[in-house]
Amino acid sequence: MHAVIIDVTIDDPAAAKANLDAQVIPMLKGIPDFVGGHWVALADDRGTSIVVFESEASAKALASQAESMPMEHVTAQRIEVGEVLART
């Protein structure tokens, strides 16, 4: 398994959360290799997500898409793909 880690600054927390629920999560659930994800608010203006896929190819595809597509109400500061070493 591989994960995509995305750190963001958040322009509008309420709008970002609404977009996450209405757009981002349903889109991810439609990807065949999608395992799950966690979105964490670190402060009013910062957050991070960890989105896990069965394959490295799917994780890299999402990372590439996230780098080239503008996100609503957030600005990506870091996008990385890494191997999941353990899971509980």
Buried (B, 14 or more C-beta within 10 A) or exposed (E): BBBBBBBBEBEEBEEBBEBBEEEBBEEBEEBEBBBEBEBEEEEEEBBBBBBBBBEBEBBBBBBEEBEEEEBBBBEBEEBEBEEBEEEE
